[in-house]
Amino acid sequence: MKTQDDGLSIRDFTGKTVFFSGIGGCSMNGLARILHAKGYRVLGSDRSESNYTQKLRQDGIKVFIGQREENVRGADLLVYTAAVKPENPERAYAAAHGIPQMDRATLLGQITREFRRVVGIAGCHGKTTITSMVALMLEYGGVESTVHVGGDVAFLEGGTRVGKDNELFVTEACEYVESFLKLSPTTEVIHNIDDDHLDYYGDIGHIYDAFSRYVALLPDDGMLFGCADDPMVMQLLIESNRPWATYGFGPDAHLRGHDVAYDQTGNPSFGCSVGGEPLFTASLNVPGRHNVMNALAAISVARHLKVPDDAIVEALGAYTLTRRRFEHYGTVNGIHYYHDYAHHPSEIEACLNAAKHTPHNRIWCIFQCNSYSRGKTLFDKYSRCFFNADFVLVPDIYPGREQDKGLIHARDLVRGISGSGKPCEYLPTFEDIRAHLLKYAQPEDLVLGVGSGDVYIQLRTIME
């Protein structure tokens, strides 16, 4: 089987048939749209229908539901995601019939090489929001660009905007399994460095090393932006030997946010200064201090790309969060239901801080831990990140890619969270959680389901 390691180039398949196995993924569907716009014959498959598969069909891309070997017949190249393993019938057919295969991250990396300027937005948390904020600022500022976001963004009708030329490409730069090392950035953002994906990296030292190698991809005259409030990011900037500038709330940040205030809906406004000189005041249509920090990162990039300040302010006021980022599901019997993809303790803490500033009576947090290894390695941090919740409800751990080897149980997480002084209960199923909320939740309470498993689906069943 010929793979990307054998020197495959997407250019070799110009005008040919490229099959995407897992085409409905948040990144894969965007890459498929980019190739389709550039004249490739694109088709693909996924396990189930979604908004993405429907949009692809609207764009003229054929999508099979169900992954079968006959789908791949006649393809010249197969592109796959990390979730599509070699034993998948489509990949197995490609291997048996000499159809070359390329992984998603390699394709994204090769696409970046086609553009003169490439902005890669990296960090363990916040990169989807920052990238989509930059995309809207570019749109409001009239700057032509292609944008690739790892989430479902309303104004993009998905996660991708295909520009008219090969001048500017803005993309998330994902650190998972070192995917971002395949990109060719000319400008980078390092938003934060945290102990996530320890199932792959093992420890924070290896995570830092990956980010350091990502920074090393920049050309000598490339531009690096980093969060001044993150000590590890600052260390990386100092060691980078590249031009760099910072943003943050601290007094030493080049672009500084200050005077954060919240309106009656919980959305923040803030002042912004550069080099100590007032720049403008902006208001967000999304909650949370962490989103002010995300906005500061986006402002830094947008000003670097010559977006006018008035367009930046206007875009921030119009910006709405991507799906599964503090997404309001609705109000049932006076109880307000929200979901957030937050799955790392730092993200959960930031999300609950946003909930604290959103009108509410009491906050119920449903925490579905995704993966046993994450629950084990981040146990101490999980025990301490729920201080802004009034009650925490924990169902069984969502296994993700793993099998239960007895490393940890949801009851252990409950003991840890309860030990920090926060009322916490183990309720194995979402039906148990539904019954508990029906009994104890009151009008004007806020129910927030957090996690990257299927809590976003289960939360809707609780509301029925």
SULGI-V199125 format. One record per residue. SS is DSSP state (H for helix, E for strand, L for the rest). BURIAL is # if it has 9 or more other C-alpha atoms within 8 Angstrom, else .. D_LAST is the distance of its C-alpha to the last C-alpha in Angstrom with 1 decimal. Layout:
ss-><SS,SS>
burial-><BURIAL,BURIAL>
d_last-><D_LAST,D_LAST>
//
This chain:
ss-><L,L,L,H,H,H,L,L,L,H,H,H,H,L,L,L,E,E,E,E,E,L,L,L,L,L,L,H,H,H,H,H,H,H,H,H,H,L,L,L,E,E,E,E,E,E,L,L,L,L,H,H,H,H,H,H,H,H,L,L,L,E,E,E,E,L,L,L,H,H,H,H,L,L,L,L,E,E,E,E,L,L,L,L,L,L,L,L,H,H,H,H,H,H,H,H,L,L,L,E,E,E,E,H,H,H,H,H,H,H,H,H,L,L,L,L,E,E,E,E,E,E,L,L,L,L,H,H,H,H,H,H,H,H,H,H,H,H,H,H,H,L,L,L,L,E,E,E,E,E,E,E,E,H,H,H,L,E,E,E,E,L,L,L,L,L,L,E,E,E,E,E,E,L,L,H,H,H,H,H,H,H,L,L,L,L,E,E,E,E,L,L,L,L,L,L,L,H,H,H,H,L,L,H,H,H,H,H,H,H,H,H,H,H,H,L,L,L,L,L,L,L,E,E,E,E,E,L,L,L,H,H,H,H,H,H,H,H,H,L,L,L,E,E,E,E,E,E,L,L,L,L,L,L,E,E,E,E,E,E,E,E,L,L,L,L,E,E,E,E,E,E,E,E,L,L,E,E,E,E,E,E,E,E,E,E,E,L,H,H,H,H,H,H,H,H,H,H,H,H,H,H,H,H,L,L,L,L,H,H,H,H,H,H,H,H,H,H,L,L,L,L,L,L,L,L,E,E,E,E,E,E,L,L,E,E,E,E,E,E,L,L,L,L,H,H,H,H,H,H,H,H,H,H,H,H,L,L,L,L,L,L,E,E,E,E,E,L,L,E,L,H,H,H,H,H,H,L,H,H,H,H,H,H,L,L,L,L,L,L,E,E,E,E,L,L,L,E,L,L,L,L,L,L,L,L,L,L,L,H,H,H,H,H,H,H,H,H,H,L,L,L,L,E,E,E,L,L,L,H,H,H,H,H,H,H,H,H,H,H,L,L,L,L,L,E,E,E,E,E,L,L,L,L,H,H,H,H,H,H,H,H,H,L>
burial-><#,#,#,#,.,.,.,#,.,.,.,.,#,.,.,.,#,#,#,#,#,#,#,#,.,#,#,#,#,#,#,#,#,#,#,#,.,.,.,#,#,#,#,#,#,#,.,.,#,.,.,#,#,#,.,#,#,.,.,.,#,#,#,#,#,.,#,.,#,.,#,#,.,.,#,#,#,#,#,#,#,.,.,#,.,.,.,#,#,#,#,#,#,#,#,.,.,.,#,#,#,#,#,#,#,#,#,#,#,#,.,#,#,.,#,.,#,#,#,#,#,#,#,#,.,#,#,#,#,#,#,#,#,#,#,#,#,#,#,#,#,.,.,#,#,#,#,#,#,#,#,#,#,.,.,#,.,#,#,#,#,#,#,.,.,#,#,#,#,#,#,#,#,#,#,.,.,.,#,#,#,#,#,#,#,#,#,#,#,#,#,#,#,.,.,.,#,#,.,.,#,.,.,#,.,#,#,#,.,#,#,#,#,#,#,.,#,#,.,.,.,#,#,#,#,#,#,#,.,#,.,#,#,#,.,#,#,.,.,#,.,#,.,#,.,#,#,#,#,.,.,.,#,#,#,#,#,.,.,#,.,#,.,.,.,#,#,#,#,#,#,#,#,#,.,.,.,.,.,#,#,#,#,#,#,#,#,#,#,.,#,#,#,#,#,#,#,#,#,#,#,#,#,.,.,.,#,.,.,.,#,#,#,#,#,#,#,.,#,.,#,#,#,#,#,#,#,.,#,.,.,.,.,#,#,#,#,#,#,#,#,#,#,.,#,.,#,#,#,#,#,#,#,#,#,#,#,#,#,#,.,#,#,#,#,#,#,#,#,#,#,#,#,#,#,#,.,#,#,.,.,#,#,#,#,#,.,#,#,#,#,#,#,#,#,#,#,#,#,.,.,.,.,.,.,.,.,.,#,#,.,.,#,#,.,#,#,#,.,.,.,#,#,#,.,#,#,.,.,#,.,#,#,#,.,#,.,.,.,.,#,.,.,#,#,#,#,#,#,#,#,#,#,.,#,#,.,#,#,#,.,#,.,.>
d_last-><48.7,49.3,46.8,46.6,49.1,51.7,52.0,49.7,49.4,46.9,49.8,51.3,48.5,48.8,48.3,47.3,44.0,41.6,38.7,35.6,33.9,30.4,30.7,27.1,27.4,27.2,31.0,32.1,30.9,32.8,35.9,35.7,35.6,38.6,40.7,39.9,41.1,44.2,45.2,44.0,42.6,39.1,36.6,34.2,31.4,28.0,25.8,22.9,22.3,21.2,22.0,25.2,26.4,25.8,27.8,30.5,31.0,31.3,34.1,35.9,35.0,34.5,31.5,31.2,27.9,28.9,31.8,35.0,38.7,39.6,37.4,40.0,43.1,45.3,43.8,46.3,44.1,40.8,38.7,36.1,33.8,34.0,31.1,33.2,35.7,39.2,38.2,35.6,37.1,37.6,39.4,41.3,42.5,43.5,45.5,47.2,48.2,49.4,46.7,46.6,43.4,42.4,39.5,37.2,38.8,42.2,41.4,40.0,43.1,45.3,43.7,44.4,48.1,48.2,47.7,50.3,48.0,45.0,42.7,40.8,38.2,37.8,36.4,34.0,31.5,30.9,32.7,29.9,29.6,33.4,34.0,31.6,33.2,36.6,35.6,34.6,37.8,39.9,38.4,39.1,42.5,43.5,44.1,43.8,41.9,39.8,36.7,34.7,31.5,29.3,26.0,24.2,25.9,25.2,28.8,30.0,27.5,27.0,29.3,32.8,35.3,38.5,41.5,44.7,47.1,47.5,48.2,45.1,42.2,39.5,37.3,35.3,37.5,35.5,37.2,35.4,38.1,40.5,39.2,40.5,44.1,44.2,43.9,46.9,46.1,48.5,46.3,43.9,41.5,41.0,38.2,38.0,38.9,36.8,36.5,33.7,34.0,36.3,35.7,37.9,40.1,40.7,41.6,41.7,45.3,44.4,41.6,44.1,46.6,44.2,43.7,47.4,48.0,45.5,47.5,50.7,49.6,50.3,53.7,56.2,55.5,51.7,49.7,47.5,45.0,43.6,41.8,44.5,42.2,41.7,44.9,44.6,44.1,47.2,49.1,48.2,49.3,52.6,53.3,52.3,55.6,53.7,53.5,50.5,48.9,46.2,43.4,41.6,41.8,44.9,48.3,49.7,47.1,48.8,45.8,44.3,41.3,41.8,40.9,37.1,35.4,31.9,30.8,28.4,25.4,26.5,28.2,31.7,35.1,38.1,41.8,43.2,46.8,49.0,52.0,51.7,51.9,49.0,47.3,44.4,41.4,38.0,34.5,31.3,28.0,26.2,26.0,28.0,31.7,31.2,30.5,33.8,35.5,33.9,35.2,38.7,38.8,37.8,40.4,43.1,42.5,42.3,45.5,47.2,46.3,47.9,44.8,46.0,44.6,43.4,41.3,39.9,38.9,37.5,35.4,34.0,32.9,31.1,29.6,25.8,24.4,23.6,20.2,18.9,21.3,19.7,17.2,15.1,11.6,10.9,10.9,8.4,10.6,13.4,12.2,13.0,11.6,14.2,15.3,19.0,21.0,23.3,24.5,28.0,28.8,30.4,27.4,25.1,27.7,27.9,24.2,24.0,27.0,25.3,22.4,25.1,26.5,23.2,22.7,20.8,21.3,20.6,19.5,17.3,18.1,16.3,19.3,19.2,23.0,23.9,27.0,29.2,32.2,30.5,29.3,32.8,34.8,32.8,32.2,34.3,32.6,29.1,30.3,31.4,28.9,26.2,28.4,26.4,23.3,23.1,21.1,20.6,18.3,19.6,18.3,20.8,22.8,21.8,25.1,25.5,28.9,30.2,30.7,30.4,34.0,33.5,33.9,31.1,28.1,25.0,26.7,29.6,27.5,26.2,29.8,30.9,28.3,28.9,32.6,32.4,31.4,27.7,25.4,23.6,21.9,21.5,18.3,18.8,15.4,12.0,10.9,13.7,12.6,9.2,11.5,14.0,12.1,10.9,14.7,16.3,14.7,16.1,15.9,17.4,16.6,16.0,13.9,15.7,15.1,18.5,20.1,21.3,19.8,16.4,14.5,13.7,11.8,10.3,9.1,6.7,5.3,5.6,3.8,0.0>
//
